[in-house]
Amino acid sequence: MFQSAYLNDLMARVVARNAGEPEFHQAVREVLESLEPVLARHPEYVESGVLERLVEPERIIKFRVPWVNDEGRVVVNRGFRVQFNSAIGPYKGGLRFHPSVYEGIIKFLGFEQVFKNSLTGLPIGGGKGGSDFDPKGKSEGEVMRFCQSFMTELYKYIGKDEDVPAGDIGVGGREIGYLYGQYKRITGLYEGVLTGKGLTYGGSLARKEATGYGLCYFTDAMLRDAGKSFAGARVIISGSGNVAIYACEKATELGAMVVAMSDSNGYIVDEDGIDLAALKEIKEVRRGRIREYLKDHPKATYTEGCRGIFTVPCDIALPSATQNEIDEASAEALVRGGTYAVAEGANMPSTPEAIEVFRRAGVLFAPAKASNAGGVATSALEMTQNSERLSWTFDEVDRKLKGIMENIYHNAAATAKEYGMEGNLVAGANIAGFLKVADAMMAQGVV
Ligand code: NDP
C-alpha cells in the first residue's frame, strides 16, 4: 500500500493491465514506492502523466522463431523485444535466452533498464528482449540456426540509432556473433547494432568483464564509505556465468577471498578460494557443470540445489545468477552467517521480503539497477567506439567504467540523502534514475 491514493490507483491499473506478470508488478511497485516523496515535491510529474507513460512500454514486439533441429524436426520458439522508453536515447538492453522467458520477464527487465541506463549518465533509453529458447545442450549448428531465425525477424525493429541489443542470460559472445552475422547479411550494414561483439568485428575491450568488474567497483565505493573494504573479506557469488566469473576475478584482485559459487544445479565451496582459471575452463570453454570443479579440487565440496549457497557464512554476498534467487529465508541465513554487505550482480535477485530483512539488520545493500550498470555502460562505450570507428585500450575502457560506477554510487547515495533516506541506495537509485528520464519526457511533450 502506498500513502498516496494516486499511486495506489496507478499500481492497481498496472496489475490489472499486465495480469499474470508478477515480476513486472514487483519491479514497478519498488520504483513507485521510492517515488512517493518525489511526487510530493514535484506534482508536475503527476499532472503531465509521466508515470502512466513510464509504466507502459512504447512498443512490444512478439514473434515466432521457427528453426530446424539436428534431427530435422521443426521447433518453434517465441521471440520478444520490449522497447520500453526512448526519452534519453535509443533503446538499449540485453537479449535473454532461457526457457523461463515470457513477456512479463522481459517487461520487468526492460522497465529496470530504463532507470539503470539513466543512472549511467550516458544517452541510452531502455529496452530488453529474448526468447524461451534454451541454448543449454544444443549443438553449435542448432544455436546458429536459432540465432539466424531470431534475427531474421528482429532486424526490422533495430538499428544503431534506434535499438541496440546486447547479451544477458544465455546470450554470450557466441550468440552475439551469429546474430550480428545474420543482421549484416540481411541489411548489408556494418554498424554497431549489437554490443558485446567479438574483438575482431567491432567489440570493445573490457565489455566481457564490465558487469562483474563494475559490480565490484560499485561495492568497493559503498564499502569504503562505511569504513570497510574487500581486503581480507570472505565473499560468496551465486551463478558462474558472465557476471559471476568477472565479479570473482575483480573481488579477488581487490583482496577478497571468494569461497563459493553456483550454477542452476548446485554450489561449490572451496575454502582455499575459488580457482578461477579452472572455473573459466569449465564454464567458458567446456560449457560444463560446476560440479566438475571437484575433479581437480578434491578438498572442495559440491552440494546439489542452488539456493543453499546463501547458507555459506560470508562477509559479502554478490548474487549474480537470476531474479528472486534470495528469498526471505535465504536473506535470514545470510544475516545469521555474518553478512554485512549484499551487492546485486543479477537483475532483481532479492525479493522485497529479503530486502526488508537486510534493511532491518543494517546490511549495506546495493540494488541491481545501480550496481550492475557497468555492463550497459560499457556497451554504450562500445557504441561510441563503433561510431568513431576507433578502438580504445583495455585500460582506457576500464578507467571509464570505474569512474562511471563510482559516480553512480555517489549519485544514488546523495539522492537518498537529499530525500531524507540516507543510506537507502534502493530509493536513491530509483529517484536519481527517474528524474533524468522524467525531465526529458516532460520536455518532449506528450509522446
Ligand atoms: P549467464 O548466462 O552467463 O550466466 C547465468 C548464471 O546464472 C549461470 O551460472 C546459470 O546457471 C545461473 N542461472 C541462470 N538461471 C538460473 C536460475 N533460474 N536458477 C539458478 N541459477 C540460474 O548470464 P549473465 O551472467 O550474463 O547474467 C546473470 C544475471 O546478471 C542476470 O540476472 C542478468 O540479467 C544480469 N545482468 C547481466 C549483464 C551482462 O552484462 N551479462 C548486465 C547486467 C545484468 P546454469 O549455467 O546452470 O544455467
Boltz pocket constraint, residues with backbone or C-beta under 6 A from the ligand:
constraints:
  - pocket:
      binder: B
      contacts: [[A, 167], [A, 168], [A, 169], [A, 170], [A, 171], [A, 172], [A, 207], [A, 211], [A, 238], [A, 239], [A, 240], [A, 241], [A, 242], [A, 243], [A, 244], [A, 262], [A, 263], [A, 264], [A, 265], [A, 288], [A, 306], [A, 320], [A, 321], [A, 322], [A, 323], [A, 345], [A, 346], [A, 347], [A, 372], [A, 373], [A, 375], [A, 376]]
      max_distance: 6.0
